[in-house]
Amino acid sequence: MSFTETVLLVLDLLGTFVFAISGVLLAARRGYDITGGLVLGLLAGIGGGMIRDILLDRVPNALAHPIYLAPPLLATLLIYLIGQRTLRARIWIIVFDALGMGLFSLTGTAIALEAGAQAPVALLMGALTACGGGLLRDVVANEDPAIFRGTDLYLIPALFGSGLTILADRLGLLGGVTSVLIAAFAFGFRMLAWRLQWRVPQPMRQWSLRARDGQSRRKRLPAVFRRPD
């Protein structure tokens, strides 16, 4: 295994770990037990990669290399040992989610390129790896997915990281240091977009139905990925 391959493997495992942490933190915030935390951690950590590998007709890394199952297990144990400190973990969910997104936009694209995918396909596979696990996590937890919210730039930073990876590969610059920088740029883009609440157009904003006056509605926790007004 070359140095670059080793770096990509380490970053992929790190992305699995931090994404799994975001899932377990969300489970803790929702009051789920440790089993629910493990399920959300697994979905967030390996879900996007498994979908990518199936589409690329590859054996999913999580099945071919059982070491990919270790990060979600470690994340679950870590968060549940911390206990009550995770109840107000909203900002940390966002930070770890952005870290996972940045890392997976790089590694997902690199894996697709290694599998022989053309640049447009690799771009989509990178974005799918970066967003797929978080989407599965949020849907299962009944959370508004960040990727669907106009108040959040989520898919665009993922595409940004994936595009940088393809560009670096075409220029022959994709190496250990470059990989870390690309992941850092995608993470920084995502966090800056969240902090400044950059938006995309919302043509469907007025299409949603409103509850009838006087109709009781169950109170829900505010969406994790939306900053307070």
MILOLUM-219961 format. One record per residue (C-alpha): x, y, z; residue in three letters. Coordinates in pm, 1 decimal. Layout:
<lumses>
<px:X py:Y pz:Z code:ALA>
...
</lumses>
This chain:
<lumses>
<px:0.0 py:0.0 pz:0.0 code:MET>
<px:143.4 py:335.8 pz:-106.7 code:SER>
<px:163.7 py:641.0 pz:117.0 code:PHE>
<px:-128.0 py:808.7 pz:-60.9 code:THR>
<px:-342.9 py:496.1 pz:-28.7 code:GLU>
<px:-259.0 py:477.0 pz:340.3 code:THR>
<px:-354.5 py:841.9 pz:391.2 code:VAL>
<px:-684.2 py:791.3 pz:207.5 code:LEU>
<px:-762.4 py:483.3 pz:419.0 code:LEU>
<px:-689.6 py:671.9 pz:740.8 code:VAL>
<px:-903.4 py:966.4 pz:627.7 code:LEU>
<px:-1185.9 py:732.4 pz:526.9 code:ASP>
<px:-1180.6 py:562.6 pz:868.4 code:LEU>
<px:-1162.8 py:902.2 pz:1036.6 code:LEU>
<px:-1460.3 py:1018.1 pz:830.4 code:GLY>
<px:-1649.5 py:706.3 pz:935.2 code:THR>
<px:-1570.0 py:779.7 pz:1299.7 code:PHE>
<px:-1668.9 py:1148.1 pz:1300.6 code:VAL>
<px:-1984.4 py:1082.8 pz:1099.3 code:PHE>
<px:-2073.6 py:804.1 pz:1342.4 code:ALA>
<px:-2024.6 py:1046.7 pz:1631.0 code:ILE>
<px:-2274.6 py:1284.2 pz:1471.2 code:SER>
<px:-2524.3 py:998.0 pz:1454.2 code:GLY>
<px:-2472.1 py:890.3 pz:1814.9 code:VAL>
<px:-2493.3 py:1251.8 pz:1935.8 code:LEU>
<px:-2822.2 py:1290.8 pz:1753.3 code:LEU>
<px:-2947.7 py:970.6 pz:1919.6 code:ALA>
<px:-2844.8 py:1104.9 pz:2261.0 code:ALA>
<px:-3020.9 py:1434.5 pz:2192.0 code:ARG>
<px:-3334.7 py:1244.5 pz:2095.0 code:ARG>
<px:-3317.3 py:1034.5 pz:2411.4 code:GLY>
<px:-3253.3 py:704.5 pz:2233.0 code:TYR>
<px:-3088.7 py:413.7 pz:2410.5 code:ASP>
<px:-2743.0 py:282.7 pz:2325.2 code:ILE>
<px:-2885.4 py:50.5 pz:2058.2 code:THR>
<px:-3047.0 py:344.5 pz:1881.6 code:GLY>
<px:-2718.4 py:530.4 pz:1904.5 code:GLY>
<px:-2533.4 py:242.5 pz:1742.4 code:LEU>
<px:-2789.6 py:220.8 pz:1460.8 code:VAL>
<px:-2767.4 py:594.3 pz:1384.2 code:LEU>
<px:-2388.8 py:577.7 pz:1412.2 code:GLY>
<px:-2371.7 py:290.6 pz:1163.1 code:LEU>
<px:-2610.0 py:462.0 pz:921.5 code:LEU>
<px:-2415.2 py:786.5 pz:931.7 code:ALA>
<px:-2071.4 py:626.6 pz:925.1 code:GLY>
<px:-2104.8 py:359.7 pz:657.3 code:ILE>
<px:-2440.0 py:424.7 pz:488.0 code:GLY>
<px:-2318.6 py:660.6 pz:216.0 code:GLY>
<px:-2016.2 py:445.8 pz:135.4 code:GLY>
<px:-2226.3 py:131.6 pz:104.1 code:MET>
<px:-2465.9 py:298.7 pz:-139.4 code:ILE>
<px:-2168.8 py:428.0 pz:-342.4 code:ARG>
<px:-2001.5 py:87.5 pz:-359.6 code:ASP>
<px:-2322.3 py:-88.2 pz:-462.1 code:ILE>
<px:-2372.4 py:162.0 pz:-744.7 code:LEU>
<px:-2010.2 py:113.1 pz:-853.0 code:LEU>
<px:-2059.4 py:-265.9 pz:-845.5 code:ASP>
<px:-1800.0 py:-308.4 pz:-571.4 code:ARG>
<px:-1810.9 py:-507.9 pz:-250.4 code:VAL>
<px:-1885.1 py:-240.7 pz:13.3 code:PRO>
<px:-1579.9 py:-151.4 pz:219.2 code:ASN>
<px:-1774.8 py:-212.3 pz:539.4 code:ALA>
<px:-1824.8 py:-575.1 pz:432.3 code:LEU>
<px:-1489.3 py:-637.0 pz:265.5 code:ALA>
<px:-1294.7 py:-477.4 pz:552.2 code:HIS>
<px:-1460.8 py:-529.1 pz:891.9 code:PRO>
<px:-1235.1 py:-259.8 pz:1040.6 code:ILE>
<px:-1494.1 py:-11.3 pz:907.7 code:TYR>
<px:-1736.1 py:-141.5 pz:1171.6 code:LEU>
<px:-1499.7 py:-41.8 pz:1452.8 code:ALA>
<px:-1539.7 py:340.7 pz:1430.3 code:PRO>
<px:-1920.6 py:335.9 pz:1485.2 code:PRO>
<px:-1875.7 py:99.1 pz:1780.9 code:LEU>
<px:-1608.3 py:321.8 pz:1933.5 code:LEU>
<px:-1817.5 py:633.1 pz:1872.4 code:ALA>
<px:-2117.9 py:475.1 pz:2044.9 code:THR>
<px:-1917.4 py:373.8 pz:2350.8 code:LEU>
<px:-1744.9 py:711.9 pz:2370.7 code:LEU>
<px:-2061.6 py:920.4 pz:2357.6 code:ILE>
<px:-2252.4 py:705.0 pz:2603.0 code:TYR>
<px:-1963.4 py:713.1 pz:2848.5 code:LEU>
<px:-1976.4 py:1092.3 pz:2836.6 code:ILE>
<px:-2346.2 py:1073.2 pz:2926.7 code:GLY>
<px:-2532.2 py:1387.8 pz:3027.0 code:GLN>
<px:-2279.6 py:1617.4 pz:2861.1 code:ARG>
<px:-2424.1 py:1519.9 pz:2523.6 code:THR>
<px:-2777.2 py:1648.4 pz:2589.9 code:LEU>
<px:-2695.8 py:1991.2 pz:2445.5 code:ARG>
<px:-2474.8 py:1858.9 pz:2172.0 code:ALA>
<px:-2634.1 py:2050.0 pz:1884.7 code:ARG>
<px:-2325.9 py:2242.3 pz:1774.4 code:ILE>
<px:-2108.6 py:1931.5 pz:1800.3 code:TRP>
<px:-2349.3 py:1735.4 pz:1581.2 code:ILE>
<px:-2302.0 py:2001.0 pz:1314.5 code:ILE>
<px:-1922.3 py:2011.9 pz:1355.2 code:VAL>
<px:-1875.1 py:1634.5 pz:1335.5 code:PHE>
<px:-2124.1 py:1611.2 pz:1049.9 code:ASP>
<px:-1928.1 py:1876.4 pz:857.4 code:ALA>
<px:-1602.1 py:1693.6 pz:930.6 code:LEU>
<px:-1745.5 py:1368.8 pz:796.9 code:GLY>
<px:-1885.3 py:1546.1 pz:492.7 code:MET>
<px:-1547.5 py:1701.2 pz:410.1 code:GLY>
<px:-1357.7 py:1375.6 pz:452.3 code:LEU>
<px:-1608.2 py:1165.2 pz:259.0 code:PHE>
<px:-1630.4 py:1410.9 pz:-29.9 code:SER>
<px:-1258.7 py:1341.3 pz:-75.8 code:LEU>
<px:-1242.4 py:967.6 pz:-11.5 code:THR>
<px:-1567.4 py:885.7 pz:-191.3 code:GLY>
<px:-1444.5 py:1061.3 pz:-504.1 code:THR>
<px:-1100.5 py:899.4 pz:-483.4 code:ALA>
<px:-1256.2 py:552.7 pz:-449.6 code:ILE>
<px:-1480.7 py:617.0 pz:-750.1 code:ALA>
<px:-1183.6 py:734.3 pz:-958.4 code:LEU>
<px:-986.0 py:427.5 pz:-853.6 code:GLU>
<px:-1279.0 py:210.6 pz:-966.2 code:ALA>
<px:-1251.4 py:363.4 pz:-1313.4 code:GLY>
<px:-1542.8 py:607.2 pz:-1295.4 code:ALA>
<px:-1541.6 py:908.5 pz:-1525.8 code:GLN>
<px:-1522.2 py:1255.4 pz:-1372.2 code:ALA>
<px:-1899.5 py:1331.0 pz:-1370.0 code:PRO>
<px:-1975.6 py:994.2 pz:-1209.2 code:VAL>
<px:-1693.8 py:1038.3 pz:-957.9 code:ALA>
<px:-1831.9 py:1381.9 pz:-871.7 code:LEU>
<px:-2173.0 py:1233.8 pz:-796.3 code:LEU>
<px:-2026.4 py:938.4 pz:-605.0 code:MET>
<px:-1822.5 py:1173.5 pz:-388.9 code:GLY>
<px:-2128.0 py:1382.8 pz:-307.8 code:ALA>
<px:-2332.4 py:1069.3 pz:-242.0 code:LEU>
<px:-2070.7 py:937.0 pz:-1.3 code:THR>
<px:-2058.7 py:1273.5 pz:176.0 code:ALA>
<px:-2435.7 py:1320.1 pz:203.9 code:CYS>
<px:-2586.6 py:970.2 pz:192.2 code:GLY>
<px:-2504.1 py:860.4 pz:546.1 code:GLY>
<px:-2624.0 py:1185.8 pz:698.3 code:GLY>
<px:-2945.1 py:1165.1 pz:498.5 code:LEU>
<px:-3014.7 py:811.0 pz:622.3 code:LEU>
<px:-2934.8 py:915.5 pz:979.4 code:ARG>
<px:-3170.0 py:1213.3 pz:971.5 code:ASP>
<px:-3457.9 py:1028.1 pz:806.7 code:VAL>
<px:-3444.2 py:744.5 pz:1060.4 code:VAL>
<px:-3422.1 py:994.8 pz:1349.3 code:ALA>
<px:-3716.5 py:1197.3 pz:1209.8 code:ASN>
<px:-3489.6 py:1499.6 pz:1170.3 code:GLU>
<px:-3522.5 py:1746.1 pz:884.5 code:ASP>
<px:-3231.7 py:1645.1 pz:655.6 code:PRO>
<px:-2979.5 py:1925.7 pz:616.4 code:ALA>
<px:-2946.6 py:1849.6 pz:246.4 code:ILE>
<px:-3312.4 py:1946.6 pz:190.3 code:PHE>
<px:-3307.3 py:2274.5 pz:379.6 code:ARG>
<px:-3269.9 py:2595.4 pz:182.1 code:GLY>
<px:-3115.7 py:2757.9 pz:488.0 code:THR>
<px:-2818.8 py:2521.7 pz:466.5 code:ASP>
<px:-2557.0 py:2475.4 pz:199.7 code:LEU>
<px:-2480.7 py:2105.8 pz:234.9 code:TYR>
<px:-2469.5 py:1943.5 pz:-106.9 code:LEU>
<px:-2271.4 py:2233.1 pz:-255.5 code:ILE>
<px:-1975.1 py:2200.9 pz:-11.5 code:PRO>
<px:-1977.5 py:1824.6 pz:-79.3 code:ALA>
<px:-1962.4 py:1886.1 pz:-454.0 code:LEU>
<px:-1689.8 py:2142.8 pz:-391.5 code:PHE>
<px:-1471.9 py:1888.4 pz:-211.4 code:GLY>
<px:-1545.0 py:1625.2 pz:-473.2 code:SER>
<px:-1460.6 py:1866.3 pz:-755.4 code:GLY>
<px:-1131.3 py:1964.2 pz:-593.4 code:LEU>
<px:-1041.9 py:1595.9 pz:-562.2 code:THR>
<px:-1106.0 py:1534.5 pz:-932.1 code:ILE>
<px:-905.6 py:1844.6 pz:-1026.4 code:LEU>
<px:-612.9 py:1738.1 pz:-808.8 code:ALA>
<px:-622.8 py:1388.9 pz:-957.5 code:ASP>
<px:-623.0 py:1521.4 pz:-1313.8 code:ARG>
<px:-326.8 py:1747.0 pz:-1235.5 code:LEU>
<px:-137.3 py:1463.2 pz:-1067.6 code:GLY>
<px:-138.4 py:1645.2 pz:-735.4 code:LEU>
<px:-357.4 py:1410.3 pz:-532.0 code:LEU>
<px:-137.7 py:1301.4 pz:-244.3 code:GLY>
<px:-135.7 py:1291.0 pz:132.1 code:GLY>
<px:-101.4 py:1662.6 pz:202.0 code:VAL>
<px:-334.4 py:1759.5 pz:-81.7 code:THR>
<px:-598.7 py:1517.9 pz:45.9 code:SER>
<px:-593.1 py:1671.2 pz:393.0 code:VAL>
<px:-618.4 py:2021.6 pz:245.8 code:LEU>
<px:-914.4 py:1929.4 pz:26.1 code:ILE>
<px:-1102.3 py:1779.8 pz:320.4 code:ALA>
<px:-1022.2 py:2090.0 pz:527.2 code:ALA>
<px:-1146.9 py:2323.2 pz:252.5 code:PHE>
<px:-1475.9 py:2131.6 pz:218.6 code:ALA>
<px:-1520.6 py:2132.7 pz:597.7 code:PHE>
<px:-1444.9 py:2505.0 pz:617.4 code:GLY>
<px:-1687.7 py:2580.6 pz:334.5 code:PHE>
<px:-1964.4 py:2387.7 pz:508.5 code:ARG>
<px:-1908.9 py:2552.1 pz:848.0 code:MET>
<px:-1883.8 py:2900.4 pz:698.2 code:LEU>
<px:-2205.7 py:2844.3 pz:504.6 code:ALA>
<px:-2378.6 py:2728.2 pz:823.3 code:TRP>
<px:-2242.7 py:3016.9 pz:1030.1 code:ARG>
<px:-2341.0 py:3283.7 pz:777.5 code:LEU>
<px:-2662.5 py:3105.3 pz:675.8 code:GLN>
<px:-2590.2 py:3114.9 pz:304.6 code:TRP>
<px:-2899.0 py:3013.5 pz:113.2 code:ARG>
<px:-2999.3 py:2865.7 pz:-218.9 code:VAL>
<px:-3322.3 py:2967.9 pz:-398.7 code:PRO>
<px:-3635.6 py:2814.4 pz:-250.4 code:GLN>
<px:-3904.0 py:2802.6 pz:-524.0 code:PRO>
<px:-4102.9 py:2542.0 pz:-328.3 code:MET>
<px:-4113.0 py:2746.2 pz:-9.7 code:ARG>
<px:-4476.6 py:2855.6 pz:-43.9 code:GLN>
<px:-4603.9 py:2511.6 pz:-146.5 code:TRP>
<px:-4612.5 py:2364.0 pz:203.0 code:SER>
<px:-4950.1 py:2320.2 pz:372.6 code:LEU>
<px:-5014.3 py:2501.2 pz:697.5 code:ARG>
<px:-5188.6 py:2345.3 pz:993.6 code:ALA>
<px:-5548.8 py:2456.2 pz:1044.6 code:ARG>
<px:-5611.1 py:2721.7 pz:1307.3 code:ASP>
<px:-5670.9 py:2567.6 pz:1645.5 code:GLY>
<px:-5543.8 py:2225.2 pz:1542.5 code:GLN>
<px:-5313.0 py:2084.6 pz:1804.3 code:SER>
<px:-4970.3 py:1988.9 pz:1687.4 code:ARG>
<px:-4709.2 py:1783.1 pz:1863.8 code:ARG>
<px:-4417.7 py:1994.0 pz:1973.9 code:LYS>
<px:-4093.8 py:1889.1 pz:1807.4 code:ARG>
<px:-3736.6 py:1973.3 pz:1880.6 code:LEU>
<px:-3599.3 py:2237.9 pz:1642.4 code:PRO>
<px:-3400.7 py:2097.1 pz:1352.6 code:ALA>
<px:-3041.1 py:2033.2 pz:1448.6 code:VAL>
<px:-2898.0 py:2196.0 pz:1138.4 code:PHE>
<px:-3090.6 py:2522.7 pz:1154.1 code:ARG>
<px:-2941.6 py:2808.8 pz:1349.7 code:ARG>
<px:-3178.8 py:3002.2 pz:1575.3 code:PRO>
<px:-3339.4 py:3307.6 pz:1411.0 code:ASP>
</lumses>
